[in-house]
C-alpha cells in the first residue's frame, strides 16, 4: 500500500495481470461446461435470509454468513454458496423447464472466515448442476465433466484424484451402531490429518466399543472388490458406476474411498471430492454429490439432482503448485507510438479506423522520447509498434516495428487493417 | 412464482435465455474495450465504508448504500459504484503502473432504490477509465470508445446522441451569480422533464432576478459557434474537442449541450451523457467525464483521469426498444438421443470422446419415445441430433438428423469429430 484506502480483509483486487489469470480460469470452465450442453445462469449477490436459514449448514448460517437488515427492514445475506439459489430458481420455473436441466454459473460468494491459504472471505466458484435426472449415467456425466475440467487446465492424472463414495453406504453399514453417525462421519472426514494413534483415541472418545471399532476398520478397508459382496443398494450403485467409469477416460482419475464424507447437508447418494496429489498440498480441491431431496424440501418438484462447486482459490493454488498457470505471453494488438505531436490527431483517427479489425492502443503519455515509448510498449507486452511521422505520411505508409526481431517494415495505408490482422 | 422462496426485490434471476443476452452485452463491451487497448481488472463486492464516506455523493451514502457492521465490527458496504474502488487500486499501485492506465471492468453493484423502469437495486456496469493522461486526445478517445460501444450493438446514429459539456464552462459562466450553483445545476439537469412554465417558475424560486434569468437563457442558448467567442479555457477546450471529433466517425453522434450537468461529484472537465433518441424513452443511457482531482484527494498521485460507467439495465431497455437484441438462434452443438437403453453407456462414452471438438448434450430424460426426444432437442434449440442404435452399431456408423431439413445421414465413426465440427 502506497497510502490511501485498503481493500476489505480477505478479499482480492484483481489487477490486470491477475485478472487475465482469472479470466483464463473462467474461460476453461465455460468451454468445458458448454461442451457438455450445460447452460449458463446468473443470480443476485444478495438473497433474503430465509433462503439460508433452513438449507445451509449451521456453520455457515451462524458463523460465516454476511447477513444484515436492509433499509426496508428485511433480513438479507450476501450469498455464501449457490445451491440454495439454484434450487430457488428451479422451483420457481419447474413447470416450464425442460428436464433434465443442465446449468452452470461462475459467481462470487462471501463467507466470514479467517483468511488463510486456500481460504478467503470473497471467492469465486463454478457451480455445475444436473437436475431432473437420476441414475448412474447422470452421476457419471458429472464426474466425467469434473475430470474434463481438470484436464482442460492441463492437469495430469498423477496430479489429482477424484475420490467417490455413496452417502447411504455409510448409513447402512453403520445402521446398528450406537454412536452419533454425524460425529463419526466428521471424524472419518479428518482422519487423514490425524496420526493412527490420535484417530484411535478419538474413536474411543466417541464411545465405540471394540466390536464397533473393528467395524469402522472394516468399513475403511472397503475396496472395489469388497463392495461387490455387500448387500446394499448403495454398494451396488457404486460398483456399477465404478465399472462404467472403468471404460472411460476418467477411469484412472476416479477411485473409491469409503472415508469421503463431504458433510451431512444435502447429499443423498454419490459424494465425491477432488484431491490434489501434490505432497505439500494434499487437500480437497472441490467436491459435490447427489442431492435428490432438496428441491422437494424447498417446495418444488420431486426432482433428483447432482452437482458440484469448484472454488477459484484452491484451484489457483493447485494450478500454481503444479506450474499449470499460463505464461503471460505477448499481448495481441498494436501500440501506436507518437513521433510528431502535429500528427497525433490524424494518427488517432487512423487507429480508430483500424480498431474494428485489430486492437490498437494509442500512445498518450505526453512528449516522451521514442525510445521511452518503445520501452513502454514492451513493458505492456506488445510485440508490434505502429509509427507514422511526416516521412511515412508523405509516402502514404505506416511503419511497423517488430520488437521481438527489431525489424521495421513499411505498410501502405491501403489494406492496412488486413495486413495487421494477419499478424495477430 | 410456483411457491417456495422469492428473490430479493429489485434483483434479477438470469435464467439461461436472459443470461445469453447478458453475456452477449458483456462480450460486446469486452471486445470494444480490448480493441482500444484497455485491460480488464476486478475488485471485491464489499468495501470498507470509509472509502465511500467522503467520495461518493451524499445521496448514495445516506440513502442508497447497503452498509452494515461485519462480524469483526468493521463498517462495510456493498459497492454502489466502481470509481472509488478504481481510485483506491490505482493509488495503491501508482508507483508500479505504466501511464497512462487504460482499465475496464464489468461488475455488479447495489443501491437501495425504488425499483422501476431502468432502475433496479442490483445492476451491472461497464466502467472504462483512462488515468494519467490529460488533454483532448484522451477525452476524444473515451468519447470515441463510447460511440464504438453503441455501434457494436448495432445502434444507428439516429438512435442515440452523446451530449457533451465542460464542468468549468458552467462555473465560469455563472461565477458572478448570487444563487447556489449546485441547486441551479440540478434544475438545469432536469429541465427537459419540465414544461417551460415550470422551469421558469423554479428559476424564480431559486431567487434569480431578471438579469440573472436572462443570463441562464443565454447560457442554455450556447452553441458551437457562440463557444468560440467566449473567453474561457473551458470554452476553448470544448471547441477544439468538437472540431477534432468533427473529423471522426463519432462526429454525428456527439453534440454540445450546455445543459448537461452529471451531478457535482468528481467531475472537473469534460462531462458527457449518452441519450436515447427514442420518443418514448428519452433518457440518459449512461455518462461520464473527467475527474482530475480524485486520485490526489485519495492520497494518490496527481494524475488526471477520464472515464464513464455504462449500466446494463438502461442499456438493455435501449436495445430492446430499438429491437437490437440478438434473436435466440440455433444452439451450436449436438443432442445425442437414446434409442436403446443398452447402448446408453457406450454412446455416452462416444459423446465424451467427441466433446473436446464439439458440444454434445446427452439425452438423460428416461425412456421417452424417440419423437419426444426430438421435440426436446428442438425446444432446447438444437439443429442436429445424433443417433446410434444397434443397426448403426453393427455398421460402425452414427446417424445425424438435421431438424431443420428433416434429413438424416450416416457418418462413419472414423473421423466423426471432424465431420461434426464442420457443421458447427
Interface residues (C-beta under 8 A of the other chain):
Chain A: X1 X2 X3 X4 X5 X6 X7 X8 X9 X11 X12 X13 X14 X15 X16 X18 X19 X20 X22 X23 X34 X35 X36 X37 X39 X40 X41 X42 X43 X44 X45 X46 X47 X48 X50 X51 X63 X66 X68 X69 X70 X71 X72 X74 X76 X78 X84 X88 X89 X91 X92 X93 X94 X95 X98 X99 X100 X102 X103 X108 X110 X112 X121 X122 X130 X132 X133 X135 X137 X138 X140 X141 X144 X148 X244 X247 X248 X249 X298 X299 X300 X333 X335 X344 X345 X346 X348 X349 X352 X353 X355 X356 X358 X359 X360 X361 X362 X364 X365 X366 X376 X379 X380
Chain B: X1 X2 X3 X4 X5 X6 X7 X8 X9 X11 X12 X13 X14 X15 X16 X18 X19 X20 X22 X23 X34 X35 X36 X37 X39 X40 X41 X42 X43 X44 X45 X46 X47 X48 X50 X51 X63 X66 X68 X69 X70 X71 X72 X74 X76 X78 X84 X88 X89 X91 X92 X93 X94 X95 X98 X99 X100 X102 X103 X108 X110 X112 X121 X122 X130 X132 X133 X135 X137 X138 X140 X141 X144 X148 X244 X247 X248 X249 X298 X299 X300 X333 X335 X344 X345 X346 X348 X349 X352 X353 X355 X356 X358 X359 X360 X361 X362 X364 X365 X366 X376 X379 X380
